[in-house]
Amino acid sequence: MEPIEILHHVTSKLTELGIPYMVGGSFASSLYGLARTTQDADLVVSLTQSQVPALVEAFTGQFYLDSTMIKDSLRHQTSFNIIHLESTFKIDFFPLQPGEFHQQSFSRRRLEPIDATLKVREYVQSAEDTVLYKLDWYRKGGGVSEVQWRDILGILKTQGAALDGDYLDRWARELGLAELLEGAKGEAGLR
């Protein structure tokens, strides 16, 4: 199976289980900016402890996953992953965090076509929120990840004026990312 097929299989199961999700990371940045290959996919999920047994049952056999690890990650609000056994493709799950930004970002997710050949549509993080999350990852990584920076610039250059600049500026200020955003805008030619 191709990564996009594996991702769609996972999101279809989440939908069947009534677990809201949002695709982020490199899949989202590739949709809005420059395409690049990746060995994993990132999903933000609104998952409860009571849904864990059904989640484990839905993926057992095709994926490596650990129910104790999942329960611990929900308790501590940290990520967990499942790994497709045949391909070793990894899906990282990030529990939806509390707080206005995370909740608003999740509410802004969009049902987008992410593969024309397969006619696959997924709930994807908005372009603005993808920029903000990637700026935050870039900062947390010490500001040295060329891949994250390239993804950010790709979205800014590709989306340009279509981006909600007020939303971006507001949350960049509130998240302490304003200086990084301004630098990225300058490099992308958006000032």
Secondary structure, 3 states (H helix, E strand, C coil): CCHHHHHHHHHHHHHHCCCCEEEEHHHHHHHHCCCCCCCEEEEEECCCHHHHHHHHHHHECCEECCHHHHHHHHHHCCCEEEEECCCCCEEEEEECCCCHHHHHHHHCCEEEEEECCCCEEEEECCHHHHHHHHHHHHHHCCCCCHHHHHHHHHHHHHHHHHCCHHHHHHHHHHCCCHHHHHHHHHHHCCC
